[in-house]
């Protein structure tokens, strides 16, 4: 396994199945951010939202988004993939980690499921009290660690 694949497995293992993350989206030079309940599987990030919300419109007009938690930033392309109840893996994990939200929102008619395919992940790490930036570039397939 090369360093990119090794680090990718390590990062997604550390993420686990769910994470509260900040989603940033933009359209026409207006950037907005909000906390989201994110499900993670198969190397991608999933969330649901109402199609009447501002973020829905922004994503439909500009699919480039960013997710952030702790010291990790994920840039990616966001795609609408249907209704939440139509994706069994998402629903299984969403019920497990965010059951209240599942009960309240997942079956609503306007609720839509989105998938973020990562293009670039950057994280700050420390080794022996020295800061490093670690980058996973999914486009080039490179792993980079810099001071």
C-alpha positions as CSV (number, residue, x, y, z in Angstrom):
1,X,0.0,0.0,0.0
2,X,1.5,3.4,-1.0
3,X,1.6,6.3,1.4
4,X,-1.5,8.0,0.0
5,X,-3.6,4.8,0.4
6,X,-2.1,4.1,3.9
7,X,-2.9,7.7,5.1
8,X,-6.4,7.6,3.5
9,X,-7.3,4.4,5.4
10,X,-5.8,5.9,8.6
11,X,-7.8,9.2,8.3
12,X,-11.1,7.5,7.5
13,X,-10.6,5.0,10.4
14,X,-10.1,8.0,12.7
15,X,-13.2,9.7,11.4
16,X,-15.3,6.7,12.2
17,X,-18.9,6.4,11.0
18,X,-20.1,9.8,12.0
19,X,-18.9,13.3,12.8
20,X,-20.4,16.7,13.5
21,X,-18.8,18.9,10.9
22,X,-19.1,22.4,9.6
23,X,-20.3,22.5,6.0
24,X,-19.4,25.6,4.0
25,X,-21.1,26.3,0.7
26,X,-21.2,29.3,-1.6
27,X,-22.9,30.8,-4.6
28,X,-22.3,34.2,-6.2
29,X,-19.6,35.2,-3.7
30,X,-21.8,34.5,-0.7
31,X,-20.3,31.9,1.6
32,X,-22.3,30.3,4.4
33,X,-21.4,27.7,7.1
34,X,-23.4,25.5,9.4
35,X,-23.0,22.5,11.6
36,X,-24.1,19.2,10.0
37,X,-24.6,15.6,11.2
38,X,-22.4,13.7,8.8
39,X,-22.2,10.0,8.1
40,X,-19.0,8.6,6.7
41,X,-18.6,5.4,4.7
42,X,-16.8,4.1,1.6
43,X,-14.4,7.1,1.7
44,X,-17.2,9.7,1.3
45,X,-19.2,12.0,3.5
46,X,-23.1,12.0,3.5
47,X,-25.6,14.4,5.0
48,X,-29.3,15.3,4.5
49,X,-31.0,18.6,4.2
50,X,-34.2,20.2,3.1
51,X,-34.4,21.3,-0.5
52,X,-35.9,24.7,0.6
53,X,-32.8,25.6,2.6
54,X,-30.2,28.1,1.4
55,X,-27.4,25.5,1.4
56,X,-29.4,23.3,-1.0
57,X,-29.7,26.2,-3.5
58,X,-26.0,27.0,-3.1
59,X,-24.9,23.4,-3.6
60,X,-27.1,23.0,-6.7
61,X,-25.5,26.1,-8.2
62,X,-21.9,25.4,-7.0
63,X,-21.1,21.8,-5.9
64,X,-17.7,22.7,-4.5
65,X,-18.0,22.6,-0.7
66,X,-15.8,22.3,2.4
67,X,-16.3,20.2,5.5
68,X,-14.3,20.9,8.7
69,X,-13.9,19.4,12.1
70,X,-11.2,19.7,14.7
71,X,-8.0,20.3,12.8
72,X,-9.1,18.7,9.5
73,X,-10.5,20.4,6.4
74,X,-12.1,18.5,3.6
75,X,-12.6,20.1,0.2
76,X,-14.9,18.2,-2.2
77,X,-17.6,18.0,-4.8
78,X,-21.1,17.6,-3.4
79,X,-23.8,15.6,-5.3
80,X,-27.5,15.1,-4.6
81,X,-28.1,11.4,-4.6
82,X,-31.8,11.1,-3.8
83,X,-34.0,10.9,-0.6
84,X,-32.4,9.7,2.6
85,X,-34.7,6.7,3.0
86,X,-33.6,5.4,-0.4
87,X,-30.0,4.8,0.8
88,X,-30.0,1.8,3.2
89,X,-26.4,2.3,4.4
90,X,-26.9,5.9,5.2
91,X,-30.2,5.2,7.1
92,X,-28.6,2.4,9.1
93,X,-25.8,4.7,10.2
94,X,-27.9,7.8,10.6
95,X,-30.3,6.0,12.9
96,X,-27.4,4.6,14.9
97,X,-25.7,8.0,15.4
98,X,-28.4,10.6,15.0
99,X,-31.6,8.8,15.7
100,X,-33.5,12.0,16.9
101,X,-32.7,13.7,13.6
102,X,-33.6,10.6,11.7
103,X,-37.0,10.4,13.4
104,X,-37.7,14.1,12.9
105,X,-36.5,14.7,9.3
106,X,-35.4,11.8,7.2
107,X,-38.9,10.9,6.0
108,X,-40.0,14.4,5.2
109,X,-40.9,14.9,1.5
110,X,-38.4,17.8,0.9
111,X,-35.4,16.0,2.6
112,X,-32.6,15.2,0.2
113,X,-29.4,13.2,0.6
114,X,-26.0,14.6,-0.5
115,X,-22.6,12.9,-0.9
116,X,-19.3,14.8,-0.7
117,X,-16.5,13.1,-2.6
118,X,-13.2,14.5,-1.2
119,X,-10.8,16.1,-3.6
120,X,-8.4,17.4,-0.9
121,X,-8.0,16.8,2.8
122,X,-5.6,19.0,4.9
123,X,-4.9,18.5,8.6
124,X,-2.6,20.0,11.2
125,X,-0.7,17.4,13.2
126,X,2.1,17.6,15.8
127,X,5.1,15.3,16.3
128,X,7.5,16.1,19.1
129,X,5.8,19.4,19.6
130,X,6.4,20.4,16.0
131,X,3.5,21.4,13.8
132,X,3.0,19.7,10.4
133,X,0.5,20.0,7.6
134,X,-0.6,16.8,6.1
135,X,-2.3,16.8,2.8
136,X,-4.2,14.1,0.9
137,X,-4.6,15.2,-2.7
138,X,-7.3,12.9,-4.2
139,X,-6.9,14.3,-7.7
140,X,-3.2,13.5,-8.0
141,X,-3.2,10.6,-5.5
142,X,-0.5,12.2,-3.4
143,X,0.2,12.4,0.3
144,X,2.3,15.4,1.4
145,X,3.7,16.2,4.8
146,X,5.2,19.7,5.3
147,X,6.5,21.8,8.1
